[in-house]
Amino acid sequence: MRKSIPPKFDDPYKAAEDCIDKLFPFFPYPASFMIYDVIRKSDLSDTNKSNAGHLYYQIRELLTERFHYANDHAEFQSDIYLNDIGRDAQFSGGHFAYQQKKRQPLQVILPVTITNIHQGNNYGQIMQG
């Protein structure tokens, strides 16, 4: 069996971010998963699957440490599972969509009540005594 030669990435973490974005729809929730299994079962091209496999450690580090999308499984060392942040990113459409959503300013709508105060005929007049 011939081993594949690892590709050379200018920035392996940037390439891993691209992989994470493509893999997000395939991460199961709430079940734990192995990254290699998700890569294998995804509909990525063979080249992209191979690249993602070579970026396993960067993908795992980004998911669990940098972006905090996933936590390590307590019993199975090779398994991780999406946490609430990861699930929110998955619902947002993936890594890049979630990062874009986080950059948008928070819009707060406050209820405002306007009351018309009428003070009668002497409004603005000075009383002298």
DSSP file (Angstrom, degrees, kcal/mol; ACC not computed):
  #  RESIDUE AA STRUCTURE BP1 BP2  ACC     N-H-->O    O-->H-N    N-H-->O    O-->H-N    TCO  KAPPA ALPHA  PHI   PSI    X-CA   Y-CA   Z-CA
    1    1 A M              0   0    0      0, 0.0     2,-0.4     0, 0.0     0, 0.0   0.000 360.0 360.0 360.0 133.3    0.0    0.0    0.0
    2    2 A R        -     0   0    0      1,-0.0     2,-0.2     0, 0.0     0, 0.0  -0.725 360.0-134.2 -90.2 130.1    1.4    3.4   -1.0
    3    3 A K        -     0   0    0     -2,-0.4     2,-0.3     1,-0.1    -1,-0.0  -0.586  22.7-117.3 -81.4 143.5    1.3    6.2    1.6
    4    4 A S        -     0   0    0     -2,-0.2    -1,-0.1     1,-0.1     0, 0.0  -0.595  25.1-120.1 -80.3 142.7    0.1    9.5    0.5
    5    5 A I        -     0   0    0     -2,-0.3    -1,-0.1     1,-0.1     0, 0.0  -0.696  33.2-112.2 -81.3 127.0    2.6   12.4    0.7
    6    6 A P        -     0   0    0      0, 0.0    -1,-0.1     0, 0.0    45,-0.1  -0.354  33.6-119.2 -60.8 134.6    1.3   15.1    3.0
    7    7 A P        -     0   0    0      0, 0.0     2,-0.6     0, 0.0    -3,-0.0  -0.344  22.4-116.5 -70.2 156.9    0.5   18.3    1.1
    8    8 A K        -     0   0    0     -2,-0.0     2,-0.4     3,-0.0     3,-0.1  -0.859  29.8-163.4 -97.3 123.4    2.3   21.5    1.9
    9    9 A F        -     0   0    0     -2,-0.6     4,-0.1     1,-0.2     5,-0.0  -0.894  20.6-146.6-108.3 134.7    0.1   24.2    3.3
   10   10 A D  S    S+     0   0    0     -2,-0.4    -1,-0.2     1,-0.3    -2,-0.0   0.939 101.3   9.3 -60.4 -45.8    1.1   27.8    3.4
   11   11 A D  S  > S-     0   0    0      1,-0.1     4,-2.2    -3,-0.1     3,-0.4  -0.863  70.3-167.8-135.8  99.7   -0.9   28.2    6.6
   12   12 A P  H  > S+     0   0    0      0, 0.0     4,-2.1     0, 0.0     5,-0.1   0.812  89.0  54.6 -61.1 -29.6   -2.1   24.9    8.0
   13   13 A Y  H  > S+     0   0    0      2,-0.2     4,-2.0     1,-0.2     5,-0.1   0.871 107.8  48.8 -72.9 -35.4   -4.5   26.6   10.4
   14   14 A K  H  > S+     0   0    0     -3,-0.4     4,-1.9     2,-0.2    -1,-0.2   0.909 112.7  48.6 -66.8 -41.7   -6.1   28.6    7.7
   15   15 A A  H  X S+     0   0    0     -4,-2.2     4,-1.9     1,-0.2    -2,-0.2   0.873 110.0  52.4 -64.6 -36.7   -6.5   25.4    5.7
   16   16 A A  H  X S+     0   0    0     -4,-2.1     4,-2.7    -5,-0.2    -2,-0.2   0.872 105.7  54.4 -67.3 -37.1   -7.9   23.7    8.8
   17   17 A E  H  X S+     0   0    0     -4,-2.0     4,-2.3     2,-0.2    -2,-0.2   0.913 107.3  50.8 -61.5 -42.4  -10.5   26.5    9.2
   18   18 A D  H  X S+     0   0    0     -4,-1.9     4,-1.8     1,-0.2    -2,-0.2   0.910 111.2  48.7 -60.5 -42.0  -11.6   25.9    5.6
   19   19 A C  H  X S+     0   0    0     -4,-1.9     4,-2.2     2,-0.2    -2,-0.2   0.916 109.1  52.3 -63.9 -43.6  -12.0   22.2    6.4
   20   20 A I  H  X S+     0   0    0     -4,-2.7     4,-1.7     1,-0.2    -2,-0.2   0.918 107.8  52.0 -59.2 -43.9  -14.0   22.9    9.6
   21   21 A D  H  < S+     0   0    0     -4,-2.3    -1,-0.2     1,-0.2    -2,-0.2   0.902 113.1  44.3 -60.3 -41.1  -16.4   25.1    7.6
   22   22 A K  H  < S+     0   0    0     -4,-1.8    -1,-0.2     1,-0.2    -2,-0.2   0.800 116.2  47.3 -73.0 -29.3  -17.0   22.3    5.1
   23   23 A L  H >X S+     0   0    0     -4,-2.2     3,-2.1     1,-0.2     4,-0.6   0.661  84.5  92.0 -87.6 -16.7  -17.3   19.6    7.8
   24   24 A F  G >< S+     0   0    0     -4,-1.7     3,-1.3     1,-0.3    -1,-0.2   0.846  81.7  55.4 -51.7 -42.6  -19.7   21.5   10.1
   25   25 A P  G 34 S+     0   0    0      0, 0.0    -1,-0.3     0, 0.0    -2,-0.1   0.748 107.5  52.5 -62.7 -19.2  -22.9   20.1    8.5
   26   26 A F  G <4 S+     0   0    0     -3,-2.1    -2,-0.2    -4,-0.1    -3,-0.1   0.517  79.4 107.1 -96.0  -6.2  -21.6   16.5    9.2
   27   27 A F    <<  -     0   0    0     -3,-1.3     2,-0.1    -4,-0.6     5,-0.0  -0.619  69.9-132.5 -73.1 122.6  -20.8   16.9   12.9
   28   28 A P        -     0   0    0      0, 0.0    54,-0.5     0, 0.0    -2,-0.1  -0.433  21.6-122.7 -75.4 150.7  -23.5   14.9   14.8
   29   29 A Y  S    S-     0   0    0      1,-0.2     3,-0.1    -2,-0.1    54,-0.0  -0.991  81.5  -1.9-139.9 133.5  -25.2   16.5   17.7
   30   30 A P  S    S+     0   0    0      0, 0.0    -1,-0.2     0, 0.0    57,-0.0  -0.955 112.7  89.3 -91.9   8.0  -25.5   15.6   20.6
   31   31 A A  S    S-     0   0    0      1,-0.1    51,-0.4    50,-0.1     2,-0.1  -0.257  77.6-115.7 -68.1 152.1  -23.5   12.5   20.0
   32   32 A S        -     0   0    0     49,-0.2     2,-0.3    -3,-0.1    49,-0.2  -0.453  37.9-171.8 -79.5 162.1  -19.7   12.4   20.3
   33   33 A F  B     -A   80   0A   0     47,-3.0    47,-2.4    -2,-0.1     2,-0.5  -0.980  27.3-120.0-152.2 160.0  -17.7   11.8   17.2
   34   34 A M     >  -     0   0    0     -2,-0.3     4,-2.0    45,-0.2     3,-0.4  -0.908  24.6-136.1-102.0 133.2  -14.2   11.1   15.9
   35   35 A I  H  > S+     0   0    0     43,-0.5     4,-2.6    -2,-0.5     5,-0.2   0.889 104.6  56.0 -58.1 -41.3  -13.0   13.7   13.4
   36   36 A Y  H  > S+     0   0    0      1,-0.2     4,-2.5     2,-0.2    -1,-0.2   0.891 106.6  50.7 -59.4 -39.5  -11.6   11.0   11.1
   37   37 A D  H  > S+     0   0    0     -3,-0.4     4,-2.4     2,-0.2    -1,-0.2   0.908 110.0  49.4 -64.9 -41.3  -15.0    9.3   10.9
   38   38 A V  H  X S+     0   0    0     -4,-2.0     4,-1.2     2,-0.2    -2,-0.2   0.921 111.8  48.9 -63.4 -43.2  -16.7   12.6   10.0
   39   39 A I  H >< S+     0   0    0     -4,-2.6     3,-0.5     1,-0.2     5,-0.3   0.939 112.8  47.7 -60.6 -46.4  -14.1   13.3    7.3
   40   40 A R  H 3< S+     0   0    0     -4,-2.5    -1,-0.2     1,-0.2    -2,-0.2   0.878 115.6  43.6 -64.2 -39.1  -14.6    9.8    5.9
   41   41 A K  H 3< S+     0   0    0     -4,-2.4    -1,-0.2    -5,-0.2    -2,-0.2   0.565  94.8 100.4 -84.9  -9.6  -18.4   10.0    5.9
   42   42 A S  S << S-     0   0    0     -4,-1.2   -19,-0.1    -3,-0.5     7,-0.0  -0.179  80.7-119.9 -72.7 168.8  -18.6   13.5    4.5
   43   43 A D        +     0   0    0      6,-0.0    -1,-0.1   -20,-0.0     3,-0.1   0.103  67.7 131.4 -96.8  22.9  -19.3   14.3    0.9
   44   44 A L        -     0   0    0     -5,-0.3   -21,-0.0     1,-0.1     5,-0.0  -0.318  67.2 -94.9 -67.5 156.9  -16.0   16.1    0.4
   45   45 A S     >  -     0   0    0      1,-0.1     4,-2.7     4,-0.0     5,-0.2  -0.259  36.6-106.4 -65.9 162.2  -13.9   15.2   -2.6
   46   46 A D  H  > S+     0   0    0      1,-0.2     4,-2.4     2,-0.2     5,-0.2   0.880 122.3  51.8 -59.5 -38.2  -11.2   12.6   -2.1
   47   47 A T  H  > S+     0   0    0      2,-0.2     4,-2.6     1,-0.2    -1,-0.2   0.930 111.2  46.3 -64.4 -45.1   -8.5   15.4   -2.3
   48   48 A N  H  > S+     0   0    0      2,-0.2     4,-2.6     1,-0.2    -2,-0.2   0.874 111.9  51.7 -66.3 -36.5  -10.3   17.4    0.4
   49   49 A K  H  X S+     0   0    0     -4,-2.7     4,-2.3     2,-0.2    -1,-0.2   0.913 110.9  48.3 -64.1 -41.8  -10.8   14.4    2.5
   50   50 A S  H  X S+     0   0    0     -4,-2.4     4,-1.9    -5,-0.2    -2,-0.2   0.930 112.4  48.1 -63.8 -45.3   -7.1   13.6    2.2
   51   51 A N  H  X S+     0   0    0     -4,-2.6     4,-1.1     1,-0.2    -2,-0.2   0.917 111.7  49.8 -61.2 -43.8   -6.2   17.2    3.1
   52   52 A A  H  < S+     0   0    0     -4,-2.6     3,-0.3     1,-0.2    -1,-0.2   0.885 108.2  54.0 -63.7 -38.0   -8.5   17.2    6.1
   53   53 A G  H >< S+     0   0    0     -4,-2.3     3,-1.1     1,-0.2    -1,-0.2   0.886 107.9  49.5 -62.6 -38.3   -7.0   14.0    7.3
   54   54 A H  H 3< S+     0   0    0     -4,-1.9     3,-0.3     1,-0.2    -1,-0.2   0.715 110.9  51.3 -72.2 -19.8   -3.5   15.5    7.2
   55   55 A L  T 3X S+     0   0    0     -4,-1.1     4,-2.9    -3,-0.3     5,-0.2   0.147  73.6 121.2-101.0  18.3   -4.8   18.5    9.1
   56   56 A Y  H <> S+     0   0    0     -3,-1.1     4,-2.7     1,-0.2     5,-0.2   0.893  74.1  46.5 -49.5 -51.5   -6.4   16.4   11.9
   57   57 A Y  H  > S+     0   0    0     -3,-0.3     4,-2.3     1,-0.2    -1,-0.2   0.878 114.3  47.2 -65.7 -38.4   -4.4   17.9   14.7
   58   58 A Q  H  > S+     0   0    0     -3,-0.2     4,-2.6     2,-0.2    -1,-0.2   0.907 112.5  50.2 -68.3 -40.7   -5.0   21.5   13.6
   59   59 A I  H  X S+     0   0    0     -4,-2.9     4,-2.5    -7,-0.2    -2,-0.2   0.937 112.5  46.7 -61.9 -46.3   -8.7   20.8   13.1
   60   60 A R  H  X S+     0   0    0     -4,-2.7     4,-2.4    -5,-0.2     5,-0.4   0.916 112.6  49.8 -62.7 -43.4   -9.0   19.3   16.6
   61   61 A E  H  X>S+     0   0    0     -4,-2.3     4,-2.8    -5,-0.2     5,-1.6   0.921 112.6  47.0 -62.9 -43.6   -7.1   22.2   18.2
   62   62 A L  I  <>S+     0   0    0     -4,-2.6     5,-2.6     3,-0.2     6,-0.5   0.918 114.2  47.5 -64.9 -42.5   -9.2   24.8   16.4
   63   63 A L  I  <5S+     0   0    0     -4,-2.5     7,-2.2    -5,-0.2     6,-1.8   0.900 125.8  26.2 -64.9 -41.0  -12.5   23.0   17.4
   64   64 A T  I  <5S+     0   0    0     -4,-2.4    -2,-0.2     4,-0.2    -3,-0.2   0.797 133.6  21.4 -97.7 -30.6  -11.6   22.5   21.1
   65   65 A E  I  <5S+     0   0    0     -4,-2.8    -3,-0.2    -5,-0.4    -4,-0.1   0.850 123.9  34.4-110.6 -45.5   -9.1   25.2   22.0
   66   66 A R  I   <S+     0   0    0     -5,-1.6    -4,-0.2     1,-0.1    -3,-0.1   0.955 133.7  19.1 -81.6 -50.0   -9.2   28.2   19.7
   67   67 A F  S   <S-     0   0    0     -5,-2.6    -4,-0.2    -6,-0.2    -1,-0.1   0.593  88.8-139.9 -98.5 -11.6  -12.9   28.5   18.8
   68   68 A H        +     0   0    0     -6,-0.5    18,-0.3     1,-0.1    17,-0.3   0.856  55.1 138.3  56.0  39.7  -14.3   26.4   21.7
   69   69 A Y        +     0   0    0     -6,-1.8    14,-2.4    -7,-0.4    17,-0.6   0.727  66.5  27.3 -80.9 -24.0  -16.9   24.7   19.4
   70   70 A A  E     -B   82   0A   0     -7,-2.2     2,-0.3    12,-0.3    12,-0.2  -0.928  65.5-143.4-140.4 158.8  -16.3   21.2   20.9
   71   71 A N  E     -B   81   0A   0     10,-2.5    10,-2.0    -2,-0.3     2,-0.2  -0.885  32.3-102.2-119.5 153.7  -15.2   19.5   24.1
   72   72 A D  E     -B   80   0A   0     -2,-0.3     8,-0.2     8,-0.2     2,-0.2  -0.499  41.5-110.0 -70.7 143.0  -13.2   16.4   24.7
   73   73 A H        -     0   0    0      6,-2.3     6,-0.1     3,-0.5    -1,-0.1  -0.546  20.0-136.9 -73.6 139.4  -15.2   13.3   25.6
   74   74 A A  S    S+     0   0    0     -2,-0.2    -1,-0.1     1,-0.2     3,-0.1   0.840  97.7  28.1 -68.6 -34.2  -14.6   12.3   29.2
   75   75 A E  S    S+     0   0    0      1,-0.2     2,-0.6     2,-0.0    -1,-0.2   0.795 117.1  53.7 -99.9 -32.9  -14.3    8.5   28.5
   76   76 A F    >   -     0   0    0      1,-0.1     3,-1.3     3,-0.1    -3,-0.5  -0.908  63.8-160.0-113.2 112.5  -13.0    8.3   24.9
   77   77 A Q  T 3  S+     0   0    0     -2,-0.6    -1,-0.1     1,-0.3    -4,-0.1   0.796  91.0  48.9 -62.7 -31.4   -9.8   10.2   24.2
   78   78 A S  T 3  S+     0   0    0     -6,-0.1   -43,-0.5   -44,-0.0     2,-0.3   0.570  98.4  86.9 -87.3  -6.8  -10.3   10.4   20.5
   79   79 A D    <   +     0   0    0     -3,-1.3    -6,-2.3   -45,-0.1     2,-0.3  -0.656  49.8 177.7 -95.4 148.6  -13.9   11.6   20.6
   80   80 A I  E     -AB  33  72A   0    -47,-2.4   -47,-3.0    -2,-0.3     2,-0.3  -0.888  11.2-153.3-133.6 168.2  -15.2   15.1   20.9
   81   81 A Y  E     - B   0  71A   0    -10,-2.0   -10,-2.5    -2,-0.3     2,-0.2  -0.997  25.4-103.7-144.7 147.7  -18.7   16.5   20.9
   82   82 A L  E     - B   0  70A   0    -54,-0.5   -12,-0.3   -51,-0.4     2,-0.1  -0.451  34.7-157.9 -68.8 138.0  -20.2   19.9   19.9
   83   83 A N     >  -     0   0    0    -14,-2.4     4,-2.5    -2,-0.2     5,-0.2  -0.304  43.1 -77.3 -99.0-168.4  -21.0   22.2   22.8
   84   84 A D  H  > S+     0   0    0      1,-0.2     4,-2.2     2,-0.2     5,-0.1   0.867 132.5  50.8 -62.7 -37.2  -23.6   25.0   22.7
   85   85 A I  H  > S+     0   0    0    -17,-0.3     4,-2.3     2,-0.2    -1,-0.2   0.928 111.8  47.8 -65.7 -44.4  -21.2   27.3   20.9
   86   86 A G  H  > S+     0   0    0    -17,-0.6     4,-2.2   -18,-0.3    -2,-0.2   0.881 111.3  50.5 -63.2 -38.9  -20.5   24.6   18.3
   87   87 A R  H  X S+     0   0    0     -4,-2.5     4,-2.5     2,-0.2    -1,-0.2   0.897 109.5  50.7 -67.0 -39.5  -24.2   24.0   17.9
   88   88 A D  H  X S+     0   0    0     -4,-2.2     4,-1.8     2,-0.2    -2,-0.2   0.907 110.7  49.4 -62.8 -41.7  -24.9   27.7   17.4
   89   89 A A  H  X>S+     0   0    0     -4,-2.3     5,-2.5     2,-0.2     4,-0.6   0.886 110.2  51.2 -64.1 -38.2  -22.1   27.8   14.8
   90   90 A Q  H ><5S+     0   0    0     -4,-2.2     3,-0.9     1,-0.2    -2,-0.2   0.922 111.1  47.0 -65.1 -43.9  -23.7   24.8   13.1
   91   91 A F  H 3<5S+     0   0    0     -4,-2.5    -1,-0.2     1,-0.2    -2,-0.2   0.803 106.2  60.4 -66.3 -28.9  -27.1   26.5   13.0
   92   92 A S  H 3<5S-     0   0    0     -4,-1.8    -1,-0.2    -5,-0.2    -2,-0.2   0.638 127.2 -95.9 -74.2 -13.6  -25.5   29.7   11.7
   93   93 A G  T <<5S-     0   0    0     -3,-0.9     2,-0.2    -4,-0.6    -3,-0.2   0.539  75.9 -51.0 110.8   9.2  -24.3   27.8    8.6
   94   94 A G  S  ><S-     0   0    0     -5,-2.5     4,-2.1     1,-0.2     5,-0.2  -0.654  80.0 -48.3 122.1-177.0  -20.8   26.9    9.6
   95   95 A H  H  > S+     0   0    0     -2,-0.2     4,-2.4     1,-0.2     5,-0.2   0.935 129.5  43.0 -61.5 -52.4  -17.6   28.4   10.9
   96   96 A F  H  > S+     0   0    0      1,-0.2     4,-2.1     2,-0.2    -1,-0.2   0.884 114.1  50.8 -68.5 -37.5  -17.3   31.4    8.7
   97   97 A A  H  > S+     0   0    0      2,-0.2     4,-2.2     1,-0.2    -1,-0.2   0.896 111.9  48.7 -64.2 -39.3  -21.0   32.3    8.9
   98   98 A Y  H  X S+     0   0    0     -4,-2.1     4,-2.2     2,-0.2    -2,-0.2   0.909 110.2  50.3 -67.0 -42.2  -20.8   32.1   12.7
   99   99 A Q  H  X S+     0   0    0     -4,-2.4     4,-1.2     1,-0.2    -1,-0.2   0.888 111.2  49.5 -63.7 -37.9  -17.7   34.3   12.8
  100  100 A Q  H  X S+     0   0    0     -4,-2.1     4,-0.9     1,-0.2     3,-0.2   0.901 109.5  51.9 -65.5 -41.2  -19.5   36.9   10.6
  101  101 A K  H >< S+     0   0    0     -4,-2.2     3,-0.5     1,-0.2    -2,-0.2   0.883 107.4  52.7 -62.1 -39.4  -22.5   36.8   12.9
  102  102 A K  H 3< S+     0   0    0     -4,-2.2    -1,-0.2     1,-0.2    -2,-0.2   0.804 105.4  55.3 -67.4 -28.6  -20.3   37.4   15.9
  103  103 A R  H 3< S+     0   0    0     -4,-1.2    -1,-0.2    -3,-0.2    -2,-0.2   0.720  85.4  98.5 -78.1 -21.0  -18.8   40.5   14.2
  104  104 A Q  S << S-     0   0    0     -4,-0.9     3,-0.1    -3,-0.5     2,-0.0  -0.435  86.1-105.9 -69.1 138.9  -22.1   42.2   13.6
  105  105 A P        -     0   0    0      0, 0.0     2,-0.3     0, 0.0    -1,-0.1  -0.351  36.5-106.1 -65.6 144.8  -23.0   44.8   16.2
  106  106 A L        -     0   0    0     -4,-0.1     2,-0.6    -3,-0.1    -4,-0.0  -0.546  30.6-146.4 -71.9 128.1  -25.6   43.8   18.7
  107  107 A Q        -     0   0    0     -2,-0.3     2,-0.5    -3,-0.1    -1,-0.0  -0.876  14.6-169.2-101.5 121.5  -28.9   45.5   18.0
  108  108 A V        -     0   0    0     -2,-0.6     2,-0.6     2,-0.0    -2,-0.0  -0.936   7.6-158.0-113.0 128.2  -30.9   46.3   21.1
  109  109 A I        -     0   0    0     -2,-0.5    -2,-0.0     2,-0.0     0, 0.0  -0.922  11.5-168.1-107.4 117.4  -34.5   47.5   20.8
  110  110 A L        -     0   0    0     -2,-0.6     2,-0.3     2,-0.0    -2,-0.0  -0.866  23.8-119.0-105.3 136.3  -35.7   49.4   23.8
  111  111 A P        -     0   0    0      0, 0.0     2,-0.4     0, 0.0    -2,-0.0  -0.550  30.6-163.0 -72.2 136.3  -39.3   50.2   24.4
  112  112 A V        -     0   0    0     -2,-0.3     2,-0.5     2,-0.0    -2,-0.0  -0.982   6.6-159.9-124.5 131.4  -39.9   54.0   24.5
  113  113 A T        -     0   0    0     -2,-0.4     2,-0.5     2,-0.0     0, 0.0  -0.949   5.1-163.9-112.5 126.1  -43.0   55.7   25.9
  114  114 A I        -     0   0    0     -2,-0.5     2,-0.4     2,-0.0    -2,-0.0  -0.938   6.7-169.8-111.6 126.5  -43.8   59.2   24.9
  115  115 A T        -     0   0    0     -2,-0.5     2,-0.7     2,-0.0    -2,-0.0  -0.947  19.0-136.2-118.8 134.4  -46.3   61.1   27.0
  116  116 A N        -     0   0    0     -2,-0.4     2,-0.6     2,-0.0    -2,-0.0  -0.798  21.3-161.6 -89.4 116.5  -47.8   64.4   26.1
  117  117 A I        -     0   0    0     -2,-0.7     2,-0.5     2,-0.0    -2,-0.0  -0.885   5.9-170.9-103.7 120.8  -47.8   66.6   29.2
  118  118 A H        -     0   0    0     -2,-0.6     3,-0.1     1,-0.1    -2,-0.0  -0.944   7.9-171.6-112.3 128.9  -50.1   69.6   29.1
  119  119 A Q        -     0   0    0     -2,-0.5     3,-0.4     1,-0.4     2,-0.1   0.211  39.1-116.5-108.7  16.2  -49.8   72.1   31.9
  120  120 A G    >   -     0   0    0      1,-0.2     3,-0.9     2,-0.1    -1,-0.4  -0.389  54.8 -38.2  88.4-164.9  -52.8   74.3   31.2
  121  121 A N  T 3  S+     0   0    0      1,-0.2    -1,-0.2    -2,-0.1    -2,-0.0   0.702 127.4  61.5 -75.6 -21.7  -53.1   78.0   30.2
  122  122 A N  T >   +     0   0    0     -3,-0.4     3,-1.8     2,-0.1     2,-0.3   0.192  68.9 140.5 -94.0  19.2  -50.3   79.3   32.4
  123  123 A Y  T <  S+     0   0    0     -3,-0.9     3,-0.1     1,-0.3    -3,-0.1  -0.457  78.2   6.2 -64.2 122.2  -47.6   77.2   30.7
  124  124 A G  T 3  S+     0   0    0      1,-0.3     2,-0.3    -2,-0.3    -1,-0.3   0.363 100.6 123.7  87.7  -4.9  -44.5   79.3   30.4
  125  125 A Q    <   -     0   0    0     -3,-1.8     2,-0.5     1,-0.0    -1,-0.3  -0.659  58.3-130.4 -90.3 146.0  -45.9   82.2   32.5
  126  126 A I        -     0   0    0     -2,-0.3     2,-0.5    -3,-0.1    -3,-0.0  -0.815  16.2-136.5 -96.2 131.1  -44.1   83.5   35.5
  127  127 A M        -     0   0    0     -2,-0.5     2,-0.4    -5,-0.0    -5,-0.0  -0.736  19.3-164.1 -87.0 128.4  -46.1   83.9   38.7
  128  128 A Q              0   0    0     -2,-0.5    -2,-0.0     1,-0.1     0, 0.0  -0.901 360.0 360.0-111.9 142.6  -45.4   87.1   40.5
  129  129 A G              0   0    0     -2,-0.4    -1,-0.1     0, 0.0    -2,-0.0   0.471 360.0 360.0-139.7 360.0  -46.5   87.6   44.0
